[in-house]
């Protein structure tokens, strides 16, 4: 029995009992009718079903989403989010003072709602402008335009590493941001390099050489990350899930991964598409010399 099922059941019971109490209270001052019992029963049953269906969206789903975001967050993300949340709650506490004097339920609930909204807005604002804000607090003057590239993270797929052209592209400065190779991609590359098949072994070793070139010559910082993705099978599925969760992009040569990622709203940089876009245009009548 899963924890989600238990929470669904508890949420359904709470919703059903609440609906029963509310309907009984509202019907207390009304004339009695033989249909009162059935009407209350239908409302309570419908509320139980709604509570059963909607409980995960206010319990487990937000919890797992937040846990995955925090697990993959960098230390600067955590610091920026904490500072923003603190400022937002301080402003919310100040705004709650006059709201507390409102009559009835408004004075009880509006201060809490205002504090929650302002705390959330403070955290989101700080995360959105993280580089500029942290630069301001640390005394470093940085422009938004100067830090925009550093905020972009590009997840590098195994196929793009083995292909090798990414090393030359990264040296030109066109990519921007940082290149990230998750540990599970590196492990797949190592597995290919240790293969008994000579062709696969050569491809894997070529990929490892390309990584060394990226670390030495690339204008983009290369990071080997230990991030992993739970409940995802296969390197491609993990890359797509990680990119969706963190808002990152994927560099790949794999057409299937390219299509699946785009369907799920992930930005994909395909090296083959880039090569086709920048290939030389030969007009009719021109001579072309090819040296192999």
Residue pairs with C-beta under 8 A, 6 or more apart in sequence:
3 60
4 56
4 60
7 55
7 56
7 59
7 60
8 51
8 52
8 53
8 55
8 56
9 52
10 55
11 51
11 52
11 54
11 55
11 58
11 59
12 48
12 49
12 51
12 52
12 55
13 48
13 51
14 51
15 47
15 48
15 50
15 51
15 52
16 44
16 45
16 47
16 48
16 51
17 44
18 47
19 43
19 44
19 46
19 47
19 48
20 40
20 43
20 44
20 47
23 39
23 40
23 43
23 44
24 40
27 36
27 40
68 230
68 245
69 245
69 246
70 78
71 227
72 227
72 242
72 245
72 246
73 81
76 130
76 134
77 127
77 130
79 134
80 126
80 127
80 130
80 133
80 134
81 123
81 126
81 127
83 126
83 133
83 137
84 122
84 123
84 124
84 125
84 126
84 127
84 133
85 119
85 120
85 122
85 123
85 126
86 122
87 122
87 126
88 118
88 119
88 120
88 121
88 122
88 123
89 115
89 118
89 119
89 122
91 118
91 122
92 114
92 115
92 116
92 117
92 118
92 119
93 115
95 111
95 114
95 115
95 118
96 110
96 111
96 112
96 114
96 115
97 111
99 106
99 107
99 110
99 111
99 114
100 107
100 111
101 107
102 110
126 133
129 144
130 151
131 142
131 144
131 147
131 150
131 151
132 142
132 143
132 144
132 147
135 141
135 142
135 147
149 176
149 177
150 177
150 178
151 177
152 176
152 177
152 178
152 248
152 249
153 177
153 178
153 180
153 246
153 248
153 249
154 175
154 177
154 178
154 179
154 180
154 220
154 248
154 249
154 250
154 251
154 269
155 180
155 181
155 182
155 239
155 242
155 243
155 248
155 249
155 250
155 251
156 166
156 179
156 180
156 181
156 185
156 251
157 185
157 235
157 236
157 239
157 250
157 251
157 252
157 253
157 254
157 257
158 185
158 188
158 189
158 192
158 207
158 235
159 252
159 253
159 254
159 257
160 166
160 251
160 252
160 253
160 271
161 181
161 185
161 189
161 207
161 210
161 211
162 189
162 192
162 203
162 204
162 206
162 207
162 210
163 253
163 271
164 206
164 207
164 210
165 271
165 275
166 179
166 210
166 214
166 251
166 271
167 210
167 213
167 214
167 217
167 218
169 175
169 271
169 274
170 179
170 214
170 217
170 218
170 219
170 220
171 217
171 218
171 219
172 219
173 219
175 220
175 251
175 269
176 220
177 220
178 220
178 221
178 222
178 223
179 214
179 218
179 220
179 221
179 222
179 223
179 251
180 222
180 223
180 225
180 248
181 211
181 222
181 223
181 224
181 225
182 225
182 226
182 227
182 228
182 238
182 239
182 242
183 224
183 225
183 226
183 227
183 228
184 228
184 235
184 238
185 235
185 239
186 211
186 224
188 235
189 204
189 207
189 208
189 211
190 204
190 208
191 204
192 200
192 201
192 203
192 204
192 207
193 201
193 204
193 205
193 207
193 208
194 201
194 204
195 201
195 204
211 222
214 222
215 222
227 242
228 238
229 237
229 238
229 241
229 242
229 245
232 238
232 241
236 254
236 256
236 257
236 260
239 250
239 252
239 257
239 261
240 250
240 257
240 260
240 261
240 264
240 266
242 248
243 249
243 250
243 261
243 266
243 267
244 264
244 265
244 266
249 266
249 267
249 268
249 269
250 257
250 261
250 266
250 267
250 268
250 269
251 268
251 269
251 270
251 271
252 258
252 261
252 268
252 269
252 270
252 271
253 270
253 271
253 272
257 268
258 268
258 270
261 268
262 268
282 288
